[in-house]
Amino acid sequence: MLARYENNMDNPFLIKLRSNLGRHARDGVIFVVAVALLGWTGSWHWVPELFAHFFLQYALLLIILTALLFWTSWGSTDDHRHWRWVALMATLLVGFAISPFWTPADFAAKPNSHGSINILQFNAAQNTDALAQWLIRHRQEVDVVLVLEADTGFAAGIEALAEEFPYHIEQLRDDPFGIALMSRYPLNEAAVLEIIDDAGFPALEADVITPAGPLRLIGIHPPPPLGGELAKLRDHFMQKLALRLAAQLKEGEPTLVFGDFNTTIWSPHLRDFIAKTGLRDAAEGQGASGSWPAATARISGWLGIPIDLTLVSEHVTVQQRNIGEYLDSDHLPVVTRITY
């Protein structure tokens, strides 16, 4: 069998095919490494920072390209045969960047935890009807719901779900920045926040009073980086939020910051936010969890971008984090089960 394979490899057509594929794979590795480095060091400008959000896709491409280079270099004397080791090293380095998704997270748990809480977050893309219908069918499966891009039509959904989620605070708007928080547990000190004064990007803050004690929730939806000015506003939003949280987290109350961050965990700006606050990504140890765009993310987490994030403070344990079913939006819902 091996002799037959080696004879086939002497076929002129296969030799040319392998050589061409090897060159294309080498060029592909160079391209992927270049854009990954561009994104990783993109703190100086919003355009290169956009490339920081695709490390799941970079890893997938590098795995394919590395396998292709090893196949095309079998018994070859072409120059590109040395690129298989370069590709393997690049794959390992990018793999290190995404490894927290599969590395067991070292979240600290309070020994007197009183059970779990299921938290759903969803960017409804101003189409809340599908979410309301889902919640009516699955009302027993979640305890707290954060809805982003919550339009004025969602008022009917809040009313229909009042029996299960009697506590709520919202700012419903017919633009991309409506927001609502619903809970089966009482909300204390609930408020609509203007992280940036008069900028039009409201956030919600509340203490949800569960059997385990108060849990501070902060739901956010900073602007998307659709240009330099919006990118600066998003980064300013996160900087101001970090300053606010720095004081609050000193009090030691379990805290959860969640929503559509319009950035990913690999962004240098979000890495700076995490460094200042000490929060942790709830997706650690939960596997690839891309949630946008729904068209590809619903096929595989590897084909989506994880911009719907949940960050948790010390003493919050993440038991499970799942991407939910398609609900007629360009985002997929995310359900996180925590204890504290």
C-alpha positions in Angstrom: 0.0 0.0 0.0 2.8 2.5 1.0 4.7 1.6 -2.2 1.6 2.3 -4.3 1.1 5.7 -2.5 4.8 6.6 -3.2 4.4 5.7 -6.8 1.3 7.9 -7.1 3.3 10.7 -5.6 5.7 10.4 -8.6 2.9 11.2 -10.9 3.8 14.6 -12.7 0.3 15.9 -12.2 0.3 15.2 -8.5 3.7 16.6 -8.1 2.6 19.9 -9.7 -0.7 19.9 -7.7 1.1 19.4 -4.4 3.6 22.1 -5.3 0.9 24.6 -6.1 -1.2 23.7 -3.1 1.9 24.0 -0.9 2.7 27.5 -2.2 -0.9 28.6 -1.7 -0.9 27.1 1.8 2.3 28.9 2.6 0.9 32.2 1.4 -2.3 31.5 3.5 -0.2 31.0 6.6 1.6 34.3 6.0 -1.7 36.2 5.5 -3.3 34.7 8.7 -0.3 35.4 10.8 -0.1 39.0 9.5 -3.7 39.8 10.2 -3.6 38.1 13.6 -0.6 40.2 14.7 -2.3 43.3 13.3 -5.3 42.7 15.5 -3.3 41.7 18.6 -1.4 45.0 18.5 -4.3 47.1 17.3 -4.5 49.5 20.3 -3.2 52.4 18.3 -6.0 52.6 15.7 -9.6 51.2 15.3 -9.0 49.7 11.9 -6.3 47.1 12.9 -8.2 46.4 16.1 -11.0 45.0 14.0 -8.7 42.1 13.1 -8.5 41.1 16.8 -11.9 39.6 16.8 -11.4 36.5 14.6 -9.0 34.3 16.5 -11.3 31.3 16.4 -11.4 31.6 12.6 -7.6 32.1 12.5 -7.1 28.9 14.5 -9.4 27.0 12.2 -7.7 28.2 9.1 -4.2 27.5 10.5 -5.2 24.0 11.4 -6.3 23.4 7.8 -3.3 25.1 6.2 -0.8 23.2 8.5 -2.4 19.9 7.6 -2.2 20.8 3.9 1.5 21.8 4.2 2.4 18.5 5.9 0.6 16.6 3.2 2.1 18.6 0.3 5.6 18.3 1.8 5.6 14.5 2.1 8.8 13.5 0.3 9.0 16.9 -1.3 12.2 18.9 -1.9 10.4 22.2 -2.6 11.3 25.2 -0.5 7.8 25.3 1.0 8.4 22.1 2.9 10.0 24.1 5.7 6.8 26.1 6.1 5.0 23.2 7.7 7.0 23.9 10.9 6.3 27.6 10.7 2.6 26.8 10.2 2.6 24.4 13.2 4.2 27.0 15.4 1.7 29.7 14.3 -1.1 27.3 15.0 0.2 26.6 18.5 0.6 30.4 19.2 -2.9 31.2 18.0 -4.2 28.2 19.9 -2.7 29.6 23.0 -4.8 32.8 22.5 -8.0 30.8 22.4 -7.0 28.2 24.9 -8.9 29.8 27.8 -12.2 28.6 26.1 -11.1 25.0 26.9 -8.9 25.5 30.0 -10.8 24.8 33.3 -11.5 28.2 34.9 -10.3 28.9 38.4 -13.4 30.7 39.6 -13.7 31.0 43.4 -17.0 29.9 44.9 -18.5 30.9 48.2 -18.8 27.8 50.3 -22.3 28.7 51.4 -23.7 29.0 47.8 -27.5 28.7 47.7 -28.0 27.1 44.3 -27.7 28.2 40.8 -29.1 31.2 38.8 -29.7 31.1 35.1 -29.1 34.3 33.3 -30.2 34.9 29.6 -28.8 37.7 27.5 -29.9 38.5 24.0 -29.5 41.2 21.4 -32.9 41.0 19.8 -32.1 43.4 16.9 -35.3 45.4 17.5 -37.3 42.2 16.9 -38.4 41.1 20.4 -41.5 39.1 19.4 -39.5 35.8 18.9 -37.8 36.3 22.3 -41.1 37.0 24.1 -42.6 33.8 22.6 -39.6 31.8 23.6 -39.7 33.1 27.1 -43.4 32.2 27.4 -42.5 28.6 26.5 -39.3 28.4 28.6 -40.2 30.7 31.4 -39.1 28.2 34.0 -35.6 27.8 32.6 -34.2 31.3 33.3 -34.2 33.6 36.3 -32.9 36.9 34.9 -33.2 38.2 31.3 -31.2 41.0 29.7 -32.6 42.2 26.4 -30.6 44.5 24.1 -32.1 46.5 21.2 -35.4 46.2 23.1 -37.9 48.0 21.0 -41.1 49.7 22.3 -43.1 46.7 21.2 -41.4 44.6 24.0 -43.6 46.4 26.5 -46.3 43.8 25.7 -43.8 41.0 26.3 -42.9 42.4 29.7 -46.5 42.5 30.6 -47.2 39.0 29.3 -44.3 37.7 31.4 -45.0 39.6 34.5 -46.1 36.6 36.5 -42.7 34.9 36.1 -40.6 38.0 35.9 -42.4 40.6 38.1 -39.4 42.8 38.6 -38.0 44.8 35.7 -36.4 48.0 34.6 -36.2 49.1 31.0 -35.6 51.9 28.6 -37.4 50.8 25.5 -36.4 52.6 22.3 -37.0 52.1 18.6 -33.3 52.4 17.8 -30.4 49.9 18.4 -29.9 51.0 22.1 -33.1 50.1 23.9 -32.4 47.9 26.9 -34.5 45.9 29.4 -33.8 43.7 32.5 -36.3 41.3 33.9 -36.0 39.1 37.0 -38.0 36.6 39.0 -36.2 37.9 42.1 -36.5 41.4 43.5 -34.4 44.2 42.1 -32.8 46.7 44.5 -31.4 50.1 43.6 -32.3 49.5 39.9 -31.3 52.4 37.7 -30.7 53.4 34.1 -27.1 54.6 33.7 -25.6 57.1 31.3 -22.0 55.9 31.3 -21.2 58.7 28.9 -23.3 61.7 29.6 -25.9 62.4 26.8 -24.3 59.9 24.4 -27.4 57.8 24.0 -26.0 54.5 25.1 -27.9 53.6 28.3 -26.8 50.8 30.6 -28.8 49.1 33.4 -27.6 48.5 37.0 -29.4 46.6 39.7 -28.9 44.4 42.7 -30.9 41.2 42.2 -31.8 39.7 45.6 -31.6 36.0 45.3 -31.6 33.3 48.0 -27.8 33.5 47.9 -27.8 37.2 48.6 -27.4 40.3 46.4 -25.8 40.0 43.0 -25.0 43.2 41.2 -25.9 43.1 37.5 -24.7 45.7 35.0 -26.1 45.3 31.5 -24.3 47.2 28.7 -24.4 47.8 25.0 -21.7 50.2 23.9 -21.7 51.4 20.3 -20.3 49.2 17.5 -16.9 50.3 15.9 -18.5 51.3 12.6 -16.0 54.1 12.1 -13.4 56.0 14.0 -15.8 58.2 16.1 -18.0 55.3 17.2 -14.9 53.2 18.0 -13.6 56.0 20.2 -17.0 56.2 21.9 -17.0 52.5 22.6 -13.6 52.6 24.1 -14.5 55.7 26.2 -17.6 53.9 27.4 -15.5 51.0 28.6 -12.9 53.2 30.2 -15.6 55.1 32.2 -17.3 51.9 33.2 -14.0 50.5 34.4 -13.5 53.6 36.7 -17.1 53.1 38.1 -16.5 49.4 38.7 -13.1 49.9 40.4 -14.8 51.6 43.3 -17.8 49.2 43.4 -15.8 46.0 43.3 -13.8 47.0 46.4 -17.0 46.5 48.3 -16.8 42.8 47.6 -20.3 42.3 46.2 -20.5 39.5 43.6 -20.8 41.4 40.3 -21.7 40.4 36.7 -21.2 42.7 33.7 -22.9 41.4 30.6 -24.3 42.4 27.2 -23.3 43.0 23.6 -19.8 44.5 24.1 -19.2 45.1 20.4 -15.7 43.7 20.9 -14.1 40.4 21.8 -11.9 39.1 24.6 -8.8 39.5 22.3 -9.2 43.2 21.7 -6.4 45.2 23.4 -9.0 47.6 24.7 -11.0 44.9 26.4 -7.9 43.3 27.8 -7.1 46.7 29.4 -10.7 46.8 30.8 -10.3 43.3 32.3 -6.9 44.2 33.8 -8.4 47.3 35.5 -11.4 45.6 36.9 -10.1 42.1 37.6 -13.3 40.6 36.1 -13.2 37.2 34.4 -14.7 35.9 31.1 -17.5 33.5 31.9 -16.8 31.7 28.7 -13.5 30.3 30.1 -13.6 26.5 30.1 -16.9 26.5 28.2 -15.7 25.9 24.7 -15.9 28.2 21.6 -18.9 30.4 22.0 -19.3 32.7 19.0 -22.7 34.3 19.0 -22.6 36.7 16.1 -23.4 36.7 13.3 -26.2 34.2 13.8 -26.1 33.1 10.2 -22.8 31.3 10.8 -22.6 31.1 14.6 -25.7 28.8 14.7 -23.7 26.3 12.6 -20.7 26.3 14.9 -19.2 28.4 17.6 -16.0 28.4 15.6 -17.8 30.4 12.8 -19.1 33.1 15.1 -17.5 36.0 17.0 -17.9 36.1 20.8 -19.1 39.7 21.3 -22.0 38.8 23.6 -19.9 38.6 26.8 -20.4 37.9 30.4 -17.7 39.1 32.8 -17.9 38.0 36.5 -16.1 39.1 39.6 -14.4 37.1 42.3 -16.6 34.6 44.2 -18.9 34.0 41.2 -18.7 30.5 39.8 -19.7 29.8 36.3 -21.3 26.3 36.1 -22.3 26.4 32.5 -22.6 28.8 29.5 -24.5 27.8 26.4 -25.3 29.5 23.1 -29.1 29.3 22.6 -31.3 28.7 19.6 -31.9 31.1 16.7 -34.5 33.7 17.7 -34.9 35.8 14.5 -32.0 38.1 15.2 -28.4 38.5 13.9 -27.3 37.5 17.4 -27.8 34.2 19.2 -28.9 34.2 22.9 -26.5 33.2 25.6 -27.5 31.5 28.8 -25.1 31.4 31.8 -25.6 29.4 34.9 -23.8 30.8 38.0 -23.5 30.3 41.7 -22.1 32.7 44.3 
